[in-house]
Amino acid sequence: MVTIHLDGERLVAADGSTLTSILKDHPPDCAVAIIRPSTQEQAKTGSLAISTTAGQVVVELAGDQAAFLESPDRVPSLTLHWQDRYAAAFGPFPADTRPARKPHLYERGDVILGCGGYDPARSYLIFSRSRHAADHGAGEDGGIVGRVVSGLGVIDRWSTGDRVTKTEPVISWADTSRSFTTTDLSLPLEDGMRVVTRVAIVAQGFAPEKISDEAAASVEHMLLSLQSGRFVADRSTSTHIGDLRRAGTEVPREYHHPRREGAVTVRTAGKAAGGVFLYRTDVPGSMAHTVVGQVVQGIELVRLAQEHDVLAVAVRPERINLLGIPLPQAKGIAAARGIALSIDRDAGERIVVAQEPETTLEILATGKVAVTTAPIDKVIDIELDEARAPASVAVFRRITGLAEHDAGVLPVFMKFDDVVLFRPTIPPGIKLIPENTPDNEAPAAALAITNDSCKNAGLVGVRLSAHREFGPTSEPFDGTNIIGRVVDTDKIKKVKEREKVYIREVRK
């Protein structure tokens, strides 16, 4: 017999058993952490914490060239020497730089070892503030010695007189037994082995004795992002792992706080805005991150996760989202959660199309929610073709509300013959590239959105019959992106101009 610990619980299994025997219900795509019995020791993570007079940055080092940064003798020479909108340079100091005398392309956050006047005796540590191409007197490989993984806001604040006060390696606990993550359930169990299968998270502001809505909107974004029970590690660094599936979403900055080990944040600015991050170690707070929760179980899985790993997650509280569901089902959910439900009208077969408050924490804090309903004949079911038109479907979900809820809204713009056109509000900067355009015929009941090749970009339409010349938005085929089809064609026939139509996505 072998004794193991499964998510902290002691378990006895027969000799020769594999992970399959103890993980019968575990999702096969989700990695588990395997920690073989051993002692633990402190180990360097490959990152360096650089303290400056304007704040701390954490740099993930790249290669042996960066080793000189860890020397305390180097600190006195690291004073801000010059800066512009593209970069900030500390130095000078002597180094073994071999300038290639040609420009290189750098991304925001790159840390570069370069020199002034192609003189290695006047070398500089240069922090890239924005994407740019320049000749910084770096080596043939561009001289990148690291990347800022925390504190990007600090590099923007540096000004004359700022200097480095201390450099020290970031330390974490490393397991000497080659612990790892795996999805291979045929792995044999070993005596003393620890197996961690999921990450448990408690939302910021949620506690049995008191619920605070200080981060209600950003917490709601986290609950939506993780409601599938999956965390996809699109990014993995020494300090954090990041799930970027909902990057590009606007999230308010609500709860600024230091990011301790196990902290869960949502980014509120930049390309990764809307991404969810889990922290492996302590890093300073950031104005571009709002803290939305804390890992309370499974931190080992967070520490060991590799890029592209999928982790099973459980978040408390469960999201309260009643939109798109029949009223009797909404009543059952509210009763089960101990929430008082206020209904605008309770007669006939009705679907919930709006709720107030909108966020889970606000509902739990007040203990009540008011819902707006619509009769079933006013709610139109649609299917979206994400496989053929992923970008256009993403835009459609965003502008109708289907990205956050199971019910959305479309304002009717015009109706003629067998065509119904809708004019949703398109946020600035939205691009609709040609995608899944019809070839010889636009099929009957097809749902489409006009792409950027036409002046009416963003117009949504449905045509109840097939057409060989114009698409559902009455535009030529090359201006028409087919995004799915309308299931309830009989209901479409009854809509009127200038009314709002409620839609509900049906997934195959």
C-alpha positions in Angstrom: 0.0 0.0 0.0 1.1 3.6 -0.7 0.1 6.7 1.3 -0.4 9.9 -0.6 -2.0 13.3 0.0 -4.6 14.4 -2.5 -5.5 18.1 -2.2 -4.3 18.0 1.4 -6.3 14.8 2.4 -4.5 11.7 3.4 -5.3 8.7 1.1 -4.2 5.1 1.0 -4.0 3.3 -2.4 -2.9 -0.1 -3.5 0.6 -0.7 -4.7 0.9 -0.1 -8.4 -2.0 2.3 -8.5 -1.9 5.3 -11.0 -3.4 8.7 -11.0 -6.4 7.3 -12.8 -7.5 5.4 -9.7 -7.8 8.5 -7.6 -8.8 11.1 -10.2 -11.8 9.4 -11.8 -13.8 12.7 -12.2 -10.9 15.0 -12.9 -11.2 16.9 -16.2 -8.7 15.2 -18.6 -7.5 18.5 -20.1 -6.6 20.0 -16.7 -3.0 19.5 -15.3 -2.3 18.4 -11.8 0.7 19.1 -9.7 2.9 16.2 -8.6 5.2 16.8 -5.6 7.4 13.9 -4.8 8.5 13.5 -1.1 11.6 15.6 -0.4 12.9 18.5 1.6 12.5 22.0 0.3 15.2 24.6 -0.1 15.4 28.2 -1.0 16.3 28.8 -4.7 16.6 31.8 -6.9 13.8 32.2 -9.4 15.8 33.8 -12.2 14.4 37.2 -11.4 16.0 40.3 -9.9 14.2 42.8 -7.7 15.6 46.3 -8.5 14.7 48.9 -5.9 14.9 52.5 -7.0 14.0 55.9 -5.5 10.8 55.8 -7.6 9.7 52.3 -6.7 10.6 48.7 -7.3 10.7 46.7 -10.6 11.2 43.0 -11.0 13.2 41.9 -14.0 13.2 38.4 -15.3 16.8 37.8 -16.3 17.8 36.4 -19.7 21.1 34.5 -19.9 24.5 34.9 -18.3 24.9 38.5 -19.5 22.6 39.7 -16.7 24.7 38.2 -13.9 26.6 41.4 -13.4 23.3 43.1 -12.2 23.4 41.0 -9.0 26.7 42.5 -7.8 26.2 45.0 -5.0 29.3 46.8 -6.3 27.3 47.7 -9.4 24.5 49.6 -7.5 26.4 53.0 -6.9 26.9 53.4 -10.6 23.2 52.9 -11.5 21.9 56.5 -11.6 19.5 57.7 -14.2 21.7 59.3 -16.9 19.3 60.0 -19.7 15.6 59.4 -20.6 13.1 60.0 -23.3 9.7 58.7 -24.3 11.2 55.5 -25.5 13.8 54.5 -22.9 15.5 55.3 -19.6 19.2 54.6 -19.1 21.2 54.0 -15.8 25.0 54.3 -15.7 27.6 54.7 -17.0 29.7 51.7 -15.9 32.3 49.5 -17.5 31.1 46.2 -19.1 32.0 43.6 -21.7 29.7 45.1 -24.3 30.6 44.6 -28.0 28.5 47.1 -29.9 27.2 45.9 -33.3 26.7 49.4 -34.5 23.2 48.8 -35.9 19.6 49.4 -34.7 17.4 46.7 -33.1 13.7 46.5 -32.4 12.8 46.6 -28.7 9.4 45.9 -26.9 8.1 47.7 -23.8 9.7 46.2 -20.7 12.9 45.0 -22.4 16.1 45.6 -20.4 19.1 46.3 -22.6 22.8 46.3 -22.0 24.2 49.0 -24.3 26.9 51.7 -24.4 27.4 55.3 -25.3 29.6 56.3 -28.2 30.2 52.6 -28.8 32.6 52.7 -25.8 32.1 49.6 -23.5 33.7 51.7 -20.7 30.5 53.8 -20.8 27.9 51.1 -20.7 24.3 51.6 -19.6 21.4 49.6 -18.3 18.5 50.7 -20.5 14.8 50.1 -19.8 12.5 50.2 -22.9 9.4 52.3 -22.2 7.7 51.6 -25.5 8.1 49.6 -28.6 10.9 51.3 -30.7 13.9 50.6 -33.0 17.2 52.2 -32.0 21.0 51.7 -31.9 21.7 51.7 -28.2 25.3 50.4 -28.7 24.2 46.9 -27.9 25.7 43.6 -29.1 24.8 41.6 -32.2 21.9 40.0 -30.4 20.3 43.3 -29.3 21.7 43.2 -25.8 18.5 42.2 -24.1 19.4 41.0 -20.6 16.0 40.7 -19.1 12.4 41.8 -19.2 10.4 43.8 -16.6 7.6 41.5 -15.3 6.5 43.8 -12.5 6.7 47.6 -12.1 6.2 48.8 -15.6 4.6 51.9 -14.1 7.8 52.6 -12.2 9.9 52.9 -15.4 7.5 55.5 -16.7 8.0 57.6 -13.5 11.7 57.8 -13.5 13.1 61.3 -13.8 16.3 63.2 -13.1 17.9 62.3 -9.8 16.4 58.8 -9.6 18.8 56.0 -8.9 19.0 52.3 -8.0 19.2 51.7 -4.2 19.4 47.9 -4.1 19.4 44.8 -6.2 18.6 41.4 -4.9 17.5 38.1 -6.4 13.9 37.0 -6.0 13.8 34.0 -3.8 11.1 31.2 -3.8 10.8 27.8 -2.4 12.0 25.2 -4.8 11.3 21.5 -4.5 14.4 19.3 -5.0 12.4 16.3 -6.2 11.7 17.7 -9.7 8.1 18.4 -9.0 6.0 19.1 -12.1 2.6 19.3 -13.7 1.1 16.6 -15.8 -2.1 15.5 -17.6 -0.8 11.9 -17.8 -3.1 9.9 -15.6 -1.1 6.7 -16.1 1.6 8.1 -13.8 2.3 5.6 -11.0 1.6 6.7 -7.4 4.6 6.8 -5.0 4.5 6.6 -1.2 4.5 10.1 0.3 3.6 11.8 -3.0 1.4 15.0 -2.9 -1.1 15.5 -5.7 -2.8 18.9 -6.1 -5.7 18.9 -8.6 -7.3 22.4 -8.4 -6.9 26.0 -7.3 -9.5 27.4 -4.9 -10.0 31.1 -5.0 -12.0 33.4 -2.7 -13.2 36.7 -4.2 -12.0 40.0 -2.8 -14.7 41.3 -0.4 -16.4 37.9 0.0 -16.6 36.5 3.6 -19.3 34.6 5.4 -19.6 37.2 8.1 -19.5 40.3 5.8 -19.6 41.0 2.1 -18.0 44.1 0.7 -18.6 45.5 -2.8 -15.4 47.5 -3.0 -14.3 45.6 -6.1 -17.7 44.3 -7.3 -17.2 45.1 -11.0 -13.7 43.7 -11.3 -14.6 40.6 -9.2 -17.6 40.1 -11.6 -15.1 40.0 -14.5 -13.0 37.4 -12.7 -16.1 35.3 -12.0 -17.1 35.5 -15.7 -13.6 34.7 -16.9 -13.3 31.6 -14.7 -16.9 30.4 -14.6 -16.0 27.5 -16.9 -13.8 26.1 -14.0 -10.7 26.5 -16.1 -7.7 28.8 -15.9 -5.6 28.7 -19.1 -2.0 29.7 -18.5 -1.4 31.8 -21.6 1.6 33.4 -19.9 4.0 32.0 -17.3 6.8 34.0 -15.6 8.8 33.6 -12.4 6.3 35.9 -10.6 2.9 35.0 -12.0 0.7 33.0 -14.5 -1.8 34.8 -16.7 -5.1 33.8 -18.4 -5.5 36.2 -21.3 -8.6 34.7 -22.9 -10.6 37.9 -22.1 -7.8 40.3 -22.8 -9.0 43.5 -24.5 -11.9 43.9 -22.1 -12.4 47.2 -20.2 -12.2 46.6 -16.4 -12.4 49.4 -13.8 -9.5 50.0 -11.4 -11.1 49.4 -8.0 -8.8 47.8 -5.4 -5.1 48.8 -5.5 -3.1 46.6 -3.1 0.3 44.8 -3.0 0.2 41.6 -4.9 1.2 38.9 -2.4 1.8 35.2 -3.1 -1.6 33.8 -4.1 -3.1 37.1 -5.0 -5.5 37.2 -8.0 -5.6 40.3 -10.0 -7.3 41.6 -13.2 -5.3 43.9 -15.4 -7.0 47.2 -16.1 -4.8 48.9 -18.7 -2.6 47.9 -21.7 -2.9 45.1 -24.2 -3.6 42.5 -21.5 -6.4 44.5 -19.9 -9.0 42.0 -18.9 -6.5 39.2 -18.3 -6.6 37.4 -14.9 -3.3 36.8 -13.1 -2.3 34.5 -10.3 0.9 35.3 -8.3 3.6 32.8 -7.4 5.5 35.3 -5.2 5.2 38.8 -3.6 5.5 41.7 -6.0 4.6 45.4 -5.5 1.2 46.7 -6.2 0.4 48.2 -9.7 -2.0 50.9 -10.7 -2.7 48.7 -13.8 -4.0 45.9 -11.7 -7.0 45.5 -9.4 -6.9 42.8 -6.8 -10.0 40.5 -7.1 -9.2 37.5 -5.0 -6.9 35.2 -3.1 -5.8 31.6 -3.7 -6.8 29.7 -0.5 -5.9 26.2 -1.7 -3.7 24.8 -4.5 -0.9 27.4 -4.5 1.5 24.6 -5.4 -0.3 24.2 -8.7 0.1 27.9 -9.4 3.9 27.7 -8.6 4.5 24.7 -10.9 2.2 25.6 -13.8 3.8 25.8 -17.2 2.8 28.0 -20.1 -0.3 26.5 -21.9 -1.3 24.4 -18.9 -5.0 24.3 -18.1 -5.8 24.4 -14.4 -9.0 23.4 -12.7 -10.3 26.3 -10.6 -13.1 26.8 -8.1 -14.1 30.3 -7.2 -16.3 31.5 -4.3 -18.8 32.8 -4.5 -20.4 31.3 -7.6 -21.5 34.0 -10.1 -25.2 35.1 -9.9 -26.2 35.7 -13.5 -30.0 35.2 -14.2 -30.1 36.7 -17.7 -31.3 34.5 -20.5 -32.9 31.9 -18.3 -36.6 31.1 -17.8 -38.2 32.8 -14.8 -39.0 29.6 -12.9 -35.3 28.7 -13.0 -34.4 32.2 -11.8 -36.7 31.8 -8.9 -35.0 28.5 -8.0 -31.5 30.0 -8.1 -32.5 32.9 -6.0 -34.2 30.7 -3.4 -31.2 28.4 -3.3 -28.8 31.3 -2.7 -31.1 33.0 -0.1 -31.8 36.0 -2.4 -35.1 37.9 -2.4 -36.3 38.1 -6.0 -38.3 41.1 -7.2 -40.0 40.5 -10.6 -41.5 43.1 -12.9 -44.2 40.8 -14.2 -44.9 37.2 -13.4 -47.5 36.0 -16.0 -47.0 33.5 -18.7 -43.8 32.1 -20.0 -41.1 34.7 -19.5 -37.3 35.0 -19.8 -35.0 37.2 -17.6 -33.5 39.9 -19.8 -32.0 42.2 -17.1 -31.1 42.2 -13.4 -30.4 44.9 -10.8 -27.8 45.0 -9.2 -25.7 43.6 -12.0 -22.9 42.2 -9.9 -22.8 39.1 -7.7 -21.2 40.9 -4.7 -23.8 43.7 -4.7 -26.6 41.1 -4.9 -25.1 39.1 -2.0 -24.4 42.3 0.0 -28.0 43.5 -0.2 -29.6 40.0 -0.3 -32.0 41.0 -3.1 -32.2 41.3 -6.9 -34.8 42.8 -9.2 -35.2 41.3 -12.6 -36.8 42.5 -15.8 -38.4 39.8 -18.0 -39.8 39.5 -21.5 -42.3 37.1 -22.9 -40.8 34.1 -24.6 -42.2 35.2 -28.0 -40.0 38.4 -27.7 -36.8 36.5 -27.1 -35.1 35.3 -30.3 -32.7 32.4 -30.2 -29.6 32.5 -32.4 -26.6 30.3 -33.2 -23.2 31.9 -33.7 -20.5 30.4 -36.0 -17.4 31.0 -33.9 -15.4 28.5 -35.9 -15.7 30.4 -39.2 -15.9 33.9 -38.0 -14.2 34.1 -34.6 -13.3 37.8 -34.7 -16.7 39.0 -35.9 -18.5 36.8 -33.4 -16.4 38.3 -30.6 -17.4 41.8 -31.7 -21.0 40.8 -32.0 -21.0 39.3 -28.5 -19.4 42.4 -27.1 -21.8 44.9 -28.7 -24.9 42.9 -27.7 -24.0 42.0 -24.2 -23.7 38.3 -25.0 -20.0 38.4 -23.9 -21.1 38.9 -20.3 -24.6 37.4 -20.2 -26.7 34.7 -21.8 -29.2 37.3 -23.1 -28.4 40.4 -25.2 -30.2 43.3 -26.9 -30.4 44.5 -30.5 -32.2 47.7 -31.5 -34.2 47.3 -34.7 -33.1 49.9 -37.3 -35.1 49.0 -40.4 -37.4 46.3 -41.8 -38.3 45.7 -45.5 -39.3 42.7 -47.6 -37.7 39.7 -45.8 -34.8 41.7 -44.3 -34.5 43.0 -40.7 -31.6 45.4 -39.9 -30.2 46.2 -36.5 -28.0 49.2 -35.5 -26.0 48.4 -32.4 -23.5 50.9 -30.9 -20.0 50.1 -32.0 -17.3 51.3 -29.6 -14.4 53.4 -31.1 -11.5 51.4 -32.4 -13.4 48.2 -33.2 -12.2 46.5 -36.4 -14.3 44.3 -38.6 -12.1 42.6 -41.1 -13.7 40.6 -44.0 -14.4 37.2 -42.6 -16.6 34.3 -43.7 -18.1 36.2 -46.6 -20.6 34.4 -48.8 -19.5 32.8 -52.0 -22.4 32.2 -54.4 -25.4 32.6 -52.1 -26.2 34.0 -48.7 -28.3 31.2 -47.0 -31.8 31.8 -45.6 -31.9 33.0 -41.9 -28.2 33.8 -42.0 -27.1 36.4 -39.4 -24.4 38.8 -40.6 -22.5 42.0 -39.7 -21.2 44.5 -42.3 -17.4 44.6 -42.3 -15.1 47.6 -42.6 -15.1 47.5 -46.5 -18.5 49.3 -46.4 -19.5 52.6 -44.9 -22.2 50.9 -42.8 -19.7 48.8 -40.9 -21.3 47.3 -37.8 -24.8 47.0 -39.2 -26.3 43.7 -38.3 -28.9 42.0 -40.4 -30.9 38.8 -41.1 -32.6 37.8 -44.4 -35.2 35.2 -44.2 -34.7 33.8 -47.7 -31.6 32.9 -49.6 -30.1 35.5 -51.9 -27.5 35.3 -54.7 -26.5 38.9 -54.8 -26.8 40.6 -51.4 -26.1 39.4 -47.9 -28.3 39.7 -44.8 -27.4 43.4 -44.3 -28.2 44.2 -48.0 -24.5 44.8 -48.7 -22.5 43.0 -51.4 -21.0 39.7 -50.4 -17.5 41.1 -50.0 -18.9 43.5 -47.3 -20.8 40.8 -45.4 -19.5 38.7 -42.6 -21.7 35.7 -41.9 -21.7 35.2 -38.1 -24.4 32.6 -37.6 -28.1 32.0 -38.1 -31.4 32.9 -36.5 -33.2 29.9 -35.1 -36.6 31.6 -34.3 -37.4 32.9 -37.8 -41.1 33.2 -37.0 -40.4 35.7 -34.3 -38.2 37.8 -36.6 -41.2 38.3 -38.9 -43.1 40.0 -36.0 -40.4 42.5 -34.9 -41.1 46.2 -35.5 -38.9 49.1 -36.4 -37.3 51.1 -33.5 -38.1 48.4 -30.9 -35.5 46.5 -28.9 -35.1 42.8 -29.6 -33.8 40.4 -27.0 -31.6 37.6 -28.2 -30.3 34.5 -26.6 -27.4 32.4 -27.9 -28.1 28.7 -28.4 -24.9 26.6 -28.3 -24.7 23.4 -30.4 
